[in-house]
């Protein structure tokens, strides 16, 4: 829903925390008659010092310079951020980013911290372009550089990264003056009929619709220029100097694309980000209404009470809040040690875990921030890229959250094993003898596996959906051990989970015994006639069934390549379907064999049942 006029005006009320930041970060007043080259040199010096303090890229990110040829026969530099842990066969979107700086300042290394976070969190390739600056290269040189870079990237994506793919997404965006340039690139690319298809644009706190170009019906809505003139960064006199150096042509359709004479057909979905205290705030708000009127998909977020001086800080904060809100809405609320909740009503209760069944590694962290690194210190399997030493590190066993998750595994295993065993046993009526007759569906030899398969399908789906966000919903030592071997589960988690699962299975057996009495069973659950089937043959069938189950479960529930196809909603059902199908189909592998157990925790039931038919209940 678009913000109301009162909400827009209220967004400019200074926040006390912002005022404190402003006091500590505001630059000193500019001396009189500072020329742009001197200002650029000073700016670059401070930015270089800040970049040196930031340090090298995190271990899950690679960064490098590339050269991109442009129309005049020369080349320009670009800085590329690429996730280093990419599954072969994946296709990564590309984001062509234009830095801010009033068209006169800035380099390809600007916004490094936010670009690093975005590349890792979103899993995209970011290309930060060193477009040529005014006054040496006035309008439209920066836009031409951008279009040349866009078309080269679309034709040579693997020059950026082997997995870079425009078909997965080709986004253009920028902040401040970079947003203006990016907007011009999108429209010029469209006007040229370029085969490079832009799939989205991001326009952050940009000068997009100067007052002389505001359509008449929106003129009364443009109040931010006066409302915020005392806090706008840069000061008005410096902004005028930047525009004078850039020399935009007011008659060019790409100078102010918001009022492009050819309209907005063919423009991709557009995301605007504005700051409540910014003098340019209403330019984006009005432009968003223009696009919305022309049925262009848009989204606009207002960073309440802030100015562009901390726009990048706000961008990072919004990314974190957005990620947590997305996880909360999909049923996965992540616990972040030493981190603040995203709202006063938000209460975290679980850590991310790469080995969560049905999640396809959708809720993991990659590191690179102090918050993530702190979490990974206590839960290294929150990332799917553990080293051998991280896998074997026993220090996380002190983590209370891990013990809570193991307790949930024990409780879940107890409930799952008890329910599935009890449904399969169905006491009161003696079973029919196994038969070799084909086409007979009314005897224990068919009904037992059928009921067992359906029970697994229904209850595994239900239990993964219910418990998955907390523990990962293994409920099976076989799954836990397999995720450990795949380096998705740490050794401490393996030890605690398996112990809890075995304990849960044993308690389930005691519950079955307590509710059993002296009755017989009807359809036999998972049964075995050892006088017909030698144990060595059953071992082979169990081994084959367990191996196939693991391939199916990993393929549909843990393979990140399936995340976009299956995801956390359909994943639990697919895992349940895999187990149910295996338990049903394996019952017909050998006459006298009632189906694969597929879960070592169920074996504990036989060990705790003191009844004559214990062997017939479960192997």
Secondary structure, DSSP 8 states (H G I E B T S, - for coil): ----HHHHHHTTS--HHHHHHHHHH------TT--HHHHHHHHHHHHHHHHHHH-S--TTEEEEEEEEE-TTS-EEEEEEEEES---TT--B-EEEEE--STTTS--TTTTHHHHHHHHHHHT-EEEEE----TTTS-TTHHHHHHHHHHHHHHH-GGGT-TTB-GGG-EEEEEETHHHHHHHHHHHHHHHTT-S----EEEEES---S-GGGS-GGGGGG--HHHHTTTT-SS-HHHHHHHHHHH---TT-TTTSGGG-TT-STT---EEEEEETT-TTHHHHHHHHHHHHHTT--EEEEEETT--GGGHHHHHHHHHHHHHHHHHHHTT--B--TT---SSTT----B---TT-TTSTT-S-----SHHHHHHHHH-GGGSS---HHHHH--GGGG-HHHHHHHHHHHHHHHHHHHHHHHHHH-BTS--------TT--SSHHHHHHHHHHHHHHHHHHHHHHHHHHHH----SHHHHHHHHHTTSS-HHHHHHHHHHHHHHHHHHHHHHHHHHTT--BSS-SS-B-TTTS-HHHHHHHHHHHHHHHHHHHHHHHT-GGGTTTTHHHHHHHHHHHHHHHHHHHGGGSSTTB------HHHHHHHHH--STTHHHH--
